[in-house]
Structures are given as structure tokens and as C-alpha cells.
Amino acid sequence: MAHGGAQEYRDDYELVLRRESVHPNDIWQADHTELDIMVLDETGRPVRPWLTVILDDRSRAIAGYTVFAGWVKSAAASPDGRAGGVKCSCGGRGWVGPRSA
């Protein structure tokens, strides 16, 4: 590390692959987490809701999000079962991700 500095060391040995976008909307990142609050579902049972967020990699702007009660089955499936996208609040589009016609 002494020869090339911290940046060169990270580039050579860091285990995480980092992608950097050049322009806004080149890369979007998505993640979801179970929130630390309890709400009542449609049957009146207390549950912890999930938050899913779509983030633009370059601008760090939130491109979309959704909050729902239930369980996340897969990162590739949205809460309503469609693959490759997430129903969300995203500037009126209502959908983020690939979609069949």
C-alpha cells in the first residue's frame, strides 16, 4: 500500500466490484429491507412492511420506491409477481424495469 497509495490498493485487492456510471440513468440500483415498524395488514394482523428503493447510480436520486406488507420472494420478481421490475412511485410511470408489451 505504501507504493501506490490507498486508491491503488483498493483497486487491486478490494473484494467488491464497483461500477461507476458516466451519465444519469446509465445504472440503477435496487435494494429492499424489512422496516422496523409494525402496521396492520388487510386482515388486521400486525406485520413489518418492506421498503424497496430504486436509486440512480450517478446522481444518487431516488428513481422509485414502494412500501408493501408481505414477503420478498426474489430480487428478480416484483411484489405482484412480475419478473424484472418493481411497481413503484416513480414520476407517474408506475413501473421500473423491463416489461412485456
C-alpha positions in Angstrom: 0.0 0.0 0.0 2.9 2.4 0.6 4.0 2.4 -3.0 0.7 3.1 -4.8 -1.4 4.6 -2.2 -4.8 3.6 -0.8 -6.7 4.0 -4.1 -4.4 1.6 -6.0 -4.5 -0.9 -3.1 -8.4 -0.8 -3.2 -8.4 -1.2 -7.0 -6.1 -4.3 -6.8 -7.4 -6.1 -3.7 -10.9 -5.0 -2.8 -13.4 -7.8 -3.0 -16.3 -5.7 -4.0 -16.8 -4.9 -7.8 -17.7 -1.3 -8.1 -19.3 0.0 -11.3 -19.4 3.7 -11.9 -21.9 5.2 -14.4 -20.8 8.1 -16.6 -24.3 9.6 -17.1 -27.5 9.7 -15.1 -29.8 6.7 -15.7 -27.0 4.5 -17.0 -27.2 2.3 -14.0 -30.0 1.9 -11.4 -29.5 0.1 -8.2 -32.3 -1.6 -6.2 -32.5 -2.8 -2.7 -35.1 -3.8 -0.2 -35.3 -4.1 3.6 -37.8 -5.0 6.2 -38.7 -1.9 8.2 -38.6 -1.8 12.0 -42.2 -0.7 12.4 -45.4 -2.7 12.7 -48.5 -2.0 10.6 -51.8 -3.8 10.3 -52.3 -5.8 7.1 -55.6 -6.2 5.2 -56.7 -8.9 7.7 -55.9 -6.7 10.8 -52.8 -8.8 11.7 -49.6 -6.8 12.7 -46.8 -7.2 10.2 -43.5 -5.5 9.4 -43.6 -3.8 5.9 -40.9 -3.9 3.3 -39.3 -0.9 1.6 -37.9 -1.3 -1.9 -35.9 1.6 -3.4 -34.6 2.2 -6.9 -31.6 4.6 -6.9 -29.8 6.2 -9.9 -26.1 5.4 -9.5 -24.7 8.6 -10.9 -27.0 11.3 -9.4 -28.0 9.2 -6.3 -31.5 10.4 -6.9 -34.4 8.1 -5.9 -35.9 6.9 -9.2 -38.7 4.9 -7.5 -39.8 3.2 -4.3 -42.6 1.0 -2.9 -43.7 0.0 0.6 -45.7 -3.2 1.0 -46.7 -5.7 3.6 -45.7 -9.3 2.7 -42.5 -11.2 2.0 -40.0 -10.5 -0.8 -39.8 -13.8 -2.7 -37.0 -12.8 -5.1 -34.9 -9.9 -6.1 -36.0 -10.7 -9.7 -39.7 -10.6 -9.0 -41.8 -7.6 -8.1 -44.4 -7.7 -5.2 -47.2 -8.6 -7.7 -45.2 -11.5 -9.2 -44.0 -9.8 -12.4 -40.3 -10.6 -13.1 -37.8 -7.9 -13.9 -39.5 -4.8 -12.4 -41.0 -3.2 -9.3 -44.3 -1.4 -9.2 -43.4 1.9 -7.5 -43.9 5.6 -7.2 -41.6 6.9 -9.9 -42.7 10.1 -11.6 -46.0 8.8 -12.8 -44.6 5.9 -14.8 -45.7 3.4 -12.1 -43.2 0.7 -13.2 -39.5 0.3 -13.1 -37.8 -2.4 -15.1 -38.3 -4.4 -18.3 -41.9 -5.0 -19.2 -43.5 -7.1 -22.0 -45.9 -5.3 -24.3 
